[in-house]
């Protein structure tokens, strides 16, 4: 896969709530360093990030067999036991499955925390082992069948092993709740109302269009992509471009004074959104420009509605250097190193600025969507205190406040309604995901509903290390949070990898029993909600194309919406993007994958095609 380029700093070091970190300055999500007398103190600019590691061949690519080990542990699919049931045959000892608390594991800080339940059966230990003899397989199969039937549920195989399946069953629930039911909170929904995305008569897709990366001489942010009823819209170099949905021909272009440095992932119902862009175009003499302009786009007409720079509430003539922007209803909220502001979407009229705090508190950044929320940092560099506030979008007044526990330096807003926050408490995640726990908060009272411990070694969602609204590979809906598990060894004989999508109740924190299997050699992660359904992407192995599926929020049955071609050239284009550094958009039978950063071609890859966008469509 293509290695994402490194992002240079926005400008020379200056004051703010933190020096630029990974990802790039001016990108969505602000550096979040220590404040000093207001909205941040000067900190030195670190070198650009090194970028993610080089991508390996697709999932399922043949690997050498692992060293043989004795079969001391049961394989995937072996029963882990059911509550209040006694299996008729004694089972061999097993280790807790992924998502289940390990022995001796402590829950930090004394906050109400829901114990994790098994996400899927325990993997073989030691990286694999010798195959069971035929007699042993028969005995184990009998034990599995009897135990599962007695336990009250059966794990359904999700397909024929090659990814060509239209649905998958779920495990028996561990919480005793009806999937898709209301549970203990009004945030749930009764039953499944489904979504707008429906499977076509033929799910096989064809290539829509492929756009090459524009030529640049340095690392360049191209953050932002949106789909309207008539256009696919993507940030380019000093412009935002609307393309024909099917052909990829340019419909219109919005020229900008400088490069886009951040973009809201949200749109209004009439296709308006917000971006940040630099104060001028980059030149050889001035390679770095400050990200000081905020603007609103009309994606239906291809027009820049307005743009402006503002000064900080602390005074002075220097414009605020913005780092992130979001949209909630008709309010555009932008955050920066020396403050932030909110504007009317239609005309850019200023609505409010965060109040200047004498105790050093400042707004780290905002989360938008159905509501507006802020991560506010107080305290000192060595002893920070983060506060999550639901805000009135029109006035900026706090509606509720929740103090995060000690040991949280940064936090990300996953959802604003319901209010869900992710954090790496005590830097315990250890995998770069910035997630060790999710906090489900009542946005009306500011009270913590539940804290959900999410072991980074078990679950594969990610948030930005310093950004407030840059979480990916997860979804929130039906009063649940949907997470992909980390990939693990599959059940086939080809040493393939696979994973699942599971969910947790946002009121009780318990795992619901929802489970969608990616299928042998595939891995999957959520893209977004579609009504009460979940739209997910199945990343392909080395010999197949990717798939888009809709997961029923009530039954967790999967329906394939799109299956991409397996031709090598097409598959190479699809898998040239890193899942952690790309934007995925699926709407009404069309699927778009795009880069968020580009750079000058590497000498070693001059013969390789590098794409800004690839798209697929069904008939």
N, C-alpha and C positions, 0 to 999 in steps of 0.2 A: 504494500500500500504506500501511497505518497506520504512522505514525512512532512507535516505542517512546518512552514517556515517560522523563523524567529521574528519577534516583533520588537522593533527598537523603541526606546522611550519616546514619549510625546514631545518632550522638550527637556532642556537642562533641569537639574534638580531644583525644586522649589517647594514652598510650604504646602501643606495639605494633610489630609488624614492618611498619609502613607505614601511612600515612594512607589513608582510603578513596579509591579510584580507580574508574574505570569497569570493570565494572559496580558496582551499588550495594553499599555496605557492608552487612554482614549477609547478603549473597548468598553463593551457593556460591563460595568462593574468597576467600582473605584478602588484604587489602592487604599488600604485601610490602616494607616499607621497611627501613631499616637498624636493626640491633639495637644496644643499648648496655647492656652489663652484664647481659645475660640475653635476655629474649624481645622486645626491641624498645625503641626510644626514642620519646618524644613527637614527633610531627610535625604540622604544621598541616594542617587539613582543606581540601582543594581544593574549588572549587565543583562542583556536580553536573555530570555529563557532559552534553554537548550532544545526545547521542543520535545515531542513524544518520541519514544523509541521507534526504530524502523519497523514497519508492519511485517508480519510473517505471512506465509501462505494461508489461504482461506481455511476456515474451520473444516475439519474432516480430511485435510491433506494427509496422505499416508506418512506416518512417522515410524521410526524404528521401534520395535517392541521393547517395553521396559524389562529390566532384569526380573527374572522369575522369582516369585516369592510364594511361600506356602499359603494356601487359601485359608487364612486364619479369621477373616472377617467376611460377613455376607455381602453380596453384591447389591447393586441398585435394584430396587423392587422388592427386596426382602422385607417382610413386615416388621415394623417397629413397635407393634403393640397398639391396642385400642383402649380407650378409657373404659374402666369398669368391666373389662372382659378378660376371661382366662382362656388362652388358646389351649386346645387339647393336646398339643405336642410341645414339649419344651424346646425353645429356640436357642440357638447359639448366641452368646453375648454380642451386642452391637454397640457401636458408638453413636452418640446423638447425631441426628441428621443435620444438614445445613440449616441454619436459622434456629437451632435449639441451643439453649445455654449449656456451656460446658461445665463439668464438675469443678467446683472451686471458683468459678467466675463470679466476681462481685459486681453489683450494680452501684455505680458511683453516686456520690453526693446525696443519697437518701431521697431523691425525687421519685414520685410514683412512676414505676417502670413496669411495663408489661413484659413477662418472659416470652422469649421467642419460641414458637412451635416448629416442628420439623417442616422444612420447605419441600424436601424430597428425601428419599431414603438414603442411607449412609453409603458413601462411596467406598470402594475397596481401598484398603490401607496399603501404604508402601508403593503406590504408583502402579498397581496391577499385580497379578499373580498367575499361577498355573491354572489352566482350565480344569474345571471339575471333571471327574470321570463320568461316564454315562450313568452309572448307578447312582453316583452322588447327585447328579442333576435331577434324576427322577425323584430321589428322596426329598431334595430341597423343594422341587416343584410341588410335591404333595403337601409339604408343610406350609408353603406359601398359600396354596389354594385353600386349605382348611382354615388357616389362621385368618385370612382375609375375609372369608365368608362369615366365620364366627364373629369377627370384629365388626361386621356391619357395613363394610364398604369394599369396593374392588378398585384397584388402580387400572385404569383403562389404557392400553397401549394407544399411543397417539397417531399411529400411522403404520405405513408399510416399510419404514426405515429409510426411504429415499426422499422424504420431505413432501411427496405428492399426496397430500391429504387435505381434506377440507374441514376436519373438525377433530377435537380432542376432548376426552372426558376430564373429570376432576377427581381429586381424592376425596375421601370422606372428610367432612368438616371437623375441625378440631375445637370449634367454639360453640357448636350446638345452635348456631344461628342459621336462618335461611339466607342463602346467598341473594344479594340484591335487596334484602329486607331492610327494615328501618332500624333494627337494632335498638340501642338505648339512647339514640340521639335524633333530634329532628333533622339533622343534616343528611340522613339517609333517604332512600327512596323505596317505596313499596313496589316490588315486582320490577320487571324490565320493560322499559318503553323503547328500547333499541336506539338506533341512530339513523342518520341520513345515508350513510355509506352502504350500498347494496352490492352484492356480487353480480357481475355481468354474466351473460350466457356463456362466454368464453373467457376464462381468467388468464389465459396466456397473453403476455404483453409483447409489444414491439418497441423498438427504440423511438422515442419522440424526437429528440434532438440532443446534440452534444456541442457545448460551447467551449472553445479552447480558452485557456487562461490568457488574459491580456498581458502584453509585455510590460514589465516593470523592472527597475534597476535595484530595488530594495524591498524589504518586507513591507507589505501593504495590506491593511485591513479591508476586507470586503464583506463585513458583517451585515446581515440583513437579507431576508428573502421572504416574499409574500405571494399568495395566490388569490387572485380575484376571479370574478366570473368570466373575465375576458383576457387576462394577462397573467403571466408569471413575471414577477418583479424581482430584480436582483441588483445589489450594489455593484458598481464597477469602479473604474478609475476616474475620480472626480465627477462622477455622475451616478444616477440611479436609472436603470433601464427597464422598460416594460417589453416583454417578448410574447409573441403569439403562443398560446398554450400548447399547440400541437406541432407547429412548424419551427418555432424558435426564431422566427424573423422579428427584427426590431420594430416595435409599434411606436414607441416614443422614448425620449430621453430627457431627464431632468439634469441640466448642468449645475454643478456646485462650485463654490469658491475654492473648495479643497476636498480632501479625501474624507469619506465617511469613516468615523472613528467609533461609533456605536449606533445601535438601532433597536427600537422596541420590537419585541416579538408579537405584540398585540396590534389589532386593527379595530377600528370602529365598524359598525354595521354597514356604513356607506364607504368602506375601504379607505379610511384615512389612518395615518400612522405618524410616528415621530422618529427623527434621527438626530444624531450629533455629527458635525463635520468640522474640519480644520479651517483655520482662519485664512489660509492661502494655499496655493499649489506648491508642492515640493519642487525644489530646483537643486542643481548641483551645488550651488552656493549655500542653500538652506534646505537641508534634507529633512529637517524636522519642523513641523508646524504645530502650534498649540491647538487643542480641541476646545474651542471657545464658542462655537455657534450651535444653537439648537434650532430645529426647524420642523415644520409639519408638511407632509406630502399627501396629495390627493391621488391615490393609486388608480382611481377610476378614470381620471382625466389626464394623468401624467403631468401634474403641476406642483410646483413648490408654493404652498399656501403662504408661508411666512418664514422668516429666519431672523435671529437676533442674538446679540451677546449682552450680558448683564454684568454688573459689578456686584461684589459681595455685600451682604447686609452689614458687615463690619466696617464698611466704608472704603475709600480709595478709588482710584481710577482704573485699576487693573481689572480686566474682565475675568470672570470665573472660568477656570479651566474645568470643563465638564468631563466626567468619566463614564456616566451611564444615564440612560433615559428610559422611561416607561410610560405607559398609557393606561388610564383607568377612566372609562366613560368618555367625557369630554375634557379631561384634565391630563395635561402633559407634565410629568414631574421629572426633573433632571437634577442629578447630584454631581458635586465636584469637590475638589480639594479644599476650597475655601468657602463652601456653602452650596446652596442649591436654590431652586425656584420652581414654581408651578405656573403653567400658562393655560389659557383657553385653547383648545384644539383648533377651532375654526379661524381665529384671528390673531392668536399670539398674545392677547392681553394678559399681563401679569396678574396672577391670582394671589400668590403669597410667597414669602421666603421663610425658611426656618428661623426661629428666634435665636438671636445671639445669646449664648449661655455663658455666665460668669464662671461656671465650674468646669469649663472645658468640654461640655457635651456637644456633640455634633451629629448630623445625619450622615450615616455611612452610605446609604442608598435606599432605593424604593422598589417595591414590588407592586405591579399593577394587575390588570385583568378585571375581574368582577368587582373588586374593591381596591383600596390603596392602603399599603402598609409601609412602615419604615423600620430599618435597623438603626438604632441610635446608640452611639458609644459615649460613655462617661468614664470617670475614673482616670487612672494614670496608665502609662505604657506597661508598667510591671504588674498593675492590678486593675485591668479594665473591667467595666461593668456594661454589658450590652442590654439594651431595652428594646423590646419589640412593641410597636405601637400601631394600632389601626387608626387611620386618619380620615377626617372629613376631606374628600378630594377638593371641595370648593374653597374651604377656609384653611386647611392644613391643621386644624385643631385635633388633638388626640381624642379618640373615642374610647380607647382602652389601652392599658400598658401591662406588659409582663416582663419581669426581670429574669434574664437567663441565668443559669447557675454559674458558679465560679468555674474557672478553667475554660471558658469560651471566649476566644479572641475574635472570631469572625462567625457570622451566621448568614444563611441564605434563606430567602423566602421562596418556598416551593409553591405555595398557593395562598391567595388572600381571602378566599371564601370557598370552603372553610380555611381558616388561617393555619398553615402548616409551615414550620421552620425546620431547617436542617442545620446541624452544627457538628463539628469535630471536638467533642468535649475532652479537654486535657490532651489534645493532639494524639488520641489513641487509635485513630483510623489506620494510620501508617501506610496507606496505599495510594495517597494522592487524591482520593475521592472527596475529601473534606466532609465526610459523613460518618459519624459514629452513632448518632441518635437523631430521631425526628421528634419534634415537639408539636403536639396537637393542642391549639390554644383557642379558647372561646373568644372570638373577636369582639363580642359585645361587652364582656365583663373583664377580659384580660386574665382569666383564671386558666391554669393548665388543666386540660382534660386528661392527658396521658402523655407520658414520655416513652417512646418506642426505641429500644436498643436495636441497632441494625449493624451487626458485625460486618465490618468491611471485607472480611475474608469470605463471607457468605453471599453478600448482595452487591450488585454491580452498578447501582445508580451513582451519579457523579454531580458535584456542584463545583463552582469556581472556588479557588482558594481564597480569594478576597472579594469576589463579586457578590452582590446581593441577589440578583435575579438571573442566574446562569446555571440552574440545575437542569439536568437532562437524563434521559433514559428512565423516566418514571412518569406517573400520571396520578392525579387525584380526582376522585369522583365517587358517587354512591356511598359517601362517608367512609371511604377507604383510600389507602395509598397503595398503588400497584408498583411492585419492584421486580426487576430481573434478578435472578440468582447469578452468582459467578458461574462461569463455564466449568464443567467437570467431565470426567470420562463417561462416554456413552456406554450403551449395553451391547453394541455390536462387536464384531471381531476385528474391526479395522482401526482400533485405537482412536476412534473419533471423539469429538468433543460436542457437548450440548449443554442446555440450561433450561430454565423454566421462568415463568412469570407467576408470582404469588402476591397475596394482598394481606393487609392488616387493617383492622377496624380502628377508626380514628377516635372512638369513644372508649373502648375497652383496651385497645392496644394489642388485642389477641390476633394471632393469625387466623384467617377465616376458613381455611381449607381450600380456597380457590387455588387452582393450579393449572396452568396451560403449558404443555410441553412444546419445546421448539422442534423436536423431532431429531432423529439421528443425523449427526453431522451439521446441523443448523444451530445457531444461537439466536436469541430474540430479545427485544426490549420494547417498551411502550413508546409510542410517538405522541399520542394525545388521546383525550376522551372524545367520543362521538355519541352525544346523548349519554345513555348509561352503558354504552359499549366502549371497549378499549381498542384503539387502532395500534397495531404493533408491526414491527419490521423484523423479518427473519433474515439474518445475515447468512449469505450462502457459503457452502463449502467450496473446495477448489474445482468441483466439476458440475456445479449447478448455478442457476440464477437465484437471486433473492426473491422473497415473497412478502406481500402485505396481507395481513390477516385482520379480521374483526373478531374480537373476543366478546361474546355475550356477557354482559355484566351480571346477569342472573344465573345462568347455567355454566358459564365459562366455556361453552362450546365455541370452537374456532371455525371461522369460515374464511376460506382463501378469497381475497379480493383481486389479487394480482400475482402472477408467477412470471418472473423475468426470464429472458432467454438464457440458455446455458452455453451458447457459442463463446469460445474463448475470448475473442476480441471484445464482445459485449460485456462478458463477465469481468474482464480485466478493467474496463472502464468503470463498471459499477463498484468494484472492490478497490479502486485506486484512492478512495476517500477513507480517511480515518474516522471511525464512528464518533470519537471524542472531540473531533475538530471539524465537524461538518454539520450542515443544516439539512434536515429531512422534512419534506412537505408532501403529504398525500391528500388529494382532494378529487373526489368524483372521477375515479378511474385514471388519474394522472399522478405520477410520482416523480419528485424532483430531489436530487442530491446536489449540494453545492458546497464549495469551500468557504471558509470564513477568513482565511489569510492566504496570500500568494506571495511569491518572491521570484527573483531572477532564476532562470533555469540553472540547475546544477550541471557541471560539465559531464558528470557521470550519467546524467539522464537526458542528454540532448536528443537521443533517439526515441525517448519515451514520450507518449502523448500525455499532456497534463491538462486537465479539464477544470473549467470554472463551474460548469453545470453539466450533468447528464440527466436525461428524463426518459420516462417510460409511459406508455399508455395502453389501455385495453380498448377493444373494439366497442 
